[in-house]
Amino acid sequence: MKVLAALDISEGRVVRLKEGSKLIRVYSNDPVEFVNKLVQAGYDSIHVVDIDRALGRGDNEGLIMKLLKRTDVYKQVAGGIRSRNLVQRYLEAGADKVVVGTLALTNPEELMDLRRDVIVAVDVADNKVAIRGWRELIDVDPLETLHRLSWLGYETFLVTSIKRDGSLMGFDRELALRIPERMRRRTILSGGILLSELQEISDLGYLGCVVGRDIYERLTL
């Protein structure tokens, strides 16, 4: 199972948010050096999120492009990626995968030829799917969304439990168990995950998981 260290970037800093918008802490003013620390600690896969672009208040594209030049880590990029052009720019800059939520959910046909390079983000709250930086809930069942996009040919998914994100509450077992086993092999789990839960998530058959705050707290103590 792949374990990805979250790298949430806002205003050029590494931060951690709760439920996508509530600032918990600034962990570093130098994301490049912070990635060095992650690699030294044994994390060779990173999940980079442009918080500002996701929330529509600017972007950190230049910094992210710099991070994508690294060849010693697996890199997937997320956060407000709502155009085909931006997906292509990140892929050309060195992203292994690009995580797309709103665009893939509202206009999946636009990315069909890039679907092997795209991870579809399915962000979940109250058994509904959130789009546009978690600011809008659409009344569709998350599992139906996974099945529909899988049927269209999308191969990999990132399922996040919004209310647990950044909380250190542990992963959402109810949601994780609802996802059929055949889909778990194609799904990365996210939201409140603790390092102590990695074996349990692996035993459930998930492709991977994203861990943020629990890594950060241990890394900076």
C-alpha positions as CSV (number, residue, x, y, z in Angstrom):
1,M,0.0,0.0,0.0
2,K,1.3,3.4,-1.0
3,V,1.5,6.0,1.9
4,L,1.5,9.6,0.7
5,A,2.6,12.5,2.9
6,A,0.2,15.4,2.4
7,L,1.8,18.7,1.6
8,D,-0.8,21.5,1.9
9,I,0.6,24.8,0.6
10,S,-0.9,28.2,1.3
11,E,0.8,31.5,0.6
12,G,4.0,29.7,0.0
13,R,4.0,27.9,3.4
14,V,3.3,24.4,4.5
15,V,0.2,24.4,6.6
16,R,-2.4,22.1,8.0
17,L,-6.1,22.8,7.8
18,K,-9.1,21.2,9.5
19,E,-12.1,20.4,7.2
20,G,-10.3,22.1,4.3
21,S,-10.5,25.7,5.5
22,K,-9.7,26.2,9.2
23,L,-6.0,26.8,9.8
24,I,-4.5,24.6,12.5
25,R,-0.8,25.5,12.2
26,V,1.9,26.7,9.8
27,Y,4.6,24.0,9.8
28,S,7.2,25.5,7.5
29,N,7.9,28.6,5.5
30,D,10.0,26.6,3.1
31,P,8.1,23.7,1.3
32,V,11.2,22.6,-0.6
33,E,13.1,22.1,2.7
34,F,10.1,20.4,4.2
35,V,10.0,17.9,1.4
36,N,13.7,17.2,2.2
37,K,12.7,16.4,5.8
38,L,9.9,14.1,4.6
39,V,12.3,12.2,2.3
40,Q,14.9,11.9,5.1
41,A,12.1,10.5,7.4
42,G,11.4,7.8,4.8
43,Y,8.4,9.3,2.9
44,D,9.0,8.9,-0.9
45,S,5.5,9.8,-2.0
46,I,3.9,13.3,-1.6
47,H,0.4,14.6,-2.2
48,V,0.7,18.3,-2.9
49,V,-2.4,20.5,-2.4
50,D,-2.6,24.1,-3.6
51,I,-5.0,25.4,-0.9
52,D,-5.2,28.9,-2.3
53,R,-6.2,27.7,-5.8
54,A,-8.8,25.4,-4.3
55,L,-10.3,28.2,-2.3
56,G,-10.1,30.7,-5.2
57,R,-7.7,33.1,-3.6
58,G,-4.6,32.9,-5.7
59,D,-2.2,30.0,-6.4
60,N,1.1,28.5,-5.6
61,E,1.8,27.2,-9.1
62,G,5.4,28.5,-9.4
63,L,6.4,26.8,-6.1
64,I,4.6,23.6,-7.0
65,M,6.4,23.5,-10.4
66,K,9.7,23.7,-8.5
67,L,8.7,20.8,-6.3
68,L,7.8,18.7,-9.4
69,K,11.3,18.9,-10.6
70,R,12.3,16.3,-8.0
71,T,12.9,12.9,-9.4
72,D,13.4,11.0,-6.2
73,V,9.8,11.1,-5.0
74,Y,6.4,10.1,-6.4
75,K,4.3,13.3,-6.8
76,Q,0.6,13.9,-7.2
77,V,-0.9,17.4,-7.3
78,A,-4.3,18.5,-6.2
79,G,-6.2,21.6,-5.3
80,G,-8.5,23.6,-7.6
81,I,-7.4,22.0,-10.8
82,R,-10.4,22.8,-12.9
83,S,-9.1,23.0,-16.4
84,R,-7.6,20.6,-18.9
85,N,-4.8,23.0,-19.5
86,L,-3.6,23.0,-15.9
87,V,-3.8,19.2,-15.8
88,Q,-1.5,19.0,-18.8
89,R,0.9,21.7,-17.4
90,Y,1.4,19.7,-14.2
91,L,1.9,16.5,-16.0
92,E,4.5,18.1,-18.3
93,A,6.3,19.6,-15.3
94,G,6.8,16.2,-13.7
95,A,3.6,15.2,-11.8
96,D,3.1,11.5,-11.7
97,K,-0.6,12.0,-11.3
98,V,-3.0,15.0,-11.1
99,V,-5.9,14.9,-8.7
100,V,-9.1,16.4,-10.2
101,G,-12.4,16.7,-8.4
102,T,-14.9,19.3,-9.7
103,L,-13.9,19.0,-13.4
104,A,-14.0,15.2,-13.4
105,L,-17.3,15.2,-11.5
106,T,-19.1,17.8,-13.6
107,N,-17.6,17.3,-17.0
108,P,-15.8,13.9,-17.0
109,E,-15.7,13.6,-20.8
110,E,-13.2,16.5,-21.0
111,L,-10.5,14.4,-19.4
112,M,-11.2,11.0,-20.9
113,D,-8.0,10.8,-22.9
114,L,-6.0,11.8,-19.8
115,R,-7.9,9.4,-17.4
116,R,-4.8,7.2,-16.8
117,D,-2.9,10.2,-15.6
118,V,-5.8,11.6,-13.5
119,I,-7.0,10.6,-10.0
120,V,-10.6,11.5,-9.4
121,A,-11.2,13.2,-6.0
122,V,-14.4,12.2,-4.3
123,D,-14.8,14.4,-1.2
124,V,-17.5,13.2,1.1
125,A,-19.5,14.9,3.8
126,D,-22.9,13.6,5.2
127,N,-23.0,11.0,2.5
128,K,-22.9,13.7,-0.2
129,V,-20.1,14.7,-2.6
130,A,-18.4,18.1,-2.2
131,I,-17.0,20.2,-5.1
132,R,-15.4,23.6,-5.6
133,G,-13.0,23.5,-2.7
134,W,-15.5,21.6,-0.5
135,R,-17.8,24.7,-0.5
136,E,-20.6,23.1,-2.4
137,L,-22.4,19.8,-1.6
138,I,-24.2,17.9,-4.4
139,D,-26.8,15.4,-3.4
140,V,-25.3,12.3,-5.0
141,D,-24.2,9.1,-3.3
142,P,-20.4,8.8,-3.2
143,L,-20.5,5.1,-4.1
144,E,-22.7,5.8,-7.2
145,T,-20.1,8.4,-8.2
146,L,-17.3,5.9,-8.0
147,H,-19.2,3.4,-10.0
148,R,-20.2,5.9,-12.7
149,L,-16.7,7.3,-13.2
150,S,-15.2,3.8,-13.1
151,W,-17.7,2.7,-15.8
152,L,-16.5,5.7,-17.9
153,G,-12.9,4.4,-17.7
154,Y,-11.3,6.4,-14.8
155,E,-9.0,4.1,-13.0
156,T,-7.9,5.7,-9.7
157,F,-9.8,7.5,-7.0
158,L,-9.1,9.6,-3.9
159,V,-11.8,9.4,-1.3
160,T,-11.6,12.0,1.5
161,S,-13.8,12.2,4.6
162,I,-14.0,16.0,4.9
163,K,-15.1,16.2,8.5
164,R,-12.1,14.1,9.6
165,D,-9.5,16.0,7.5
166,G,-6.8,17.4,9.8
167,S,-8.5,16.1,12.9
168,L,-6.3,13.3,14.1
169,M,-9.6,11.4,14.7
170,G,-8.6,8.4,12.6
171,F,-10.0,7.3,9.3
172,D,-13.7,7.0,8.6
173,R,-14.3,3.3,9.0
174,E,-17.9,3.5,8.1
175,L,-17.1,5.1,4.7
176,A,-14.1,2.8,4.2
177,L,-16.2,-0.3,4.7
178,R,-19.0,0.9,2.4
179,I,-16.6,1.0,-0.6
180,P,-16.7,-2.4,-2.3
181,E,-13.5,-4.5,-2.1
182,R,-13.0,-4.4,-5.9
183,M,-12.9,-0.6,-5.7
184,R,-10.6,-0.4,-2.8
185,R,-7.7,-1.7,-4.9
186,R,-8.1,1.5,-7.0
187,T,-8.8,3.9,-4.2
188,I,-6.6,6.1,-2.0
189,L,-8.2,6.9,1.3
190,S,-7.8,10.3,3.1
191,G,-9.1,12.2,6.1
192,G,-7.8,12.1,9.6
193,I,-5.7,9.0,9.1
194,L,-3.2,8.0,11.8
195,L,0.1,6.2,11.2
196,S,-1.0,3.6,13.6
197,E,-3.9,2.7,11.2
198,L,-1.8,1.9,8.2
199,Q,-1.9,-1.8,8.6
200,E,-5.6,-1.8,9.1
201,I,-6.2,0.2,5.9
202,S,-3.8,-2.1,4.0
203,D,-5.7,-5.2,5.3
204,L,-8.9,-3.6,4.0
205,G,-7.3,-3.7,0.5
206,Y,-6.8,0.0,-0.2
207,L,-4.4,1.1,-2.9
208,G,-3.0,3.8,-0.6
209,C,-3.7,6.5,1.9
210,V,-2.8,10.1,2.5
211,V,-1.5,11.1,5.9
212,G,-0.9,14.7,6.9
213,R,-1.1,16.0,10.4
214,D,0.1,12.8,12.2
215,I,3.3,12.9,10.1
216,Y,3.7,16.6,10.6
217,E,3.4,16.4,14.4
218,R,6.0,13.7,14.6
219,L,8.3,15.3,12.1
220,T,8.4,18.7,13.9
221,L,8.6,17.6,17.5
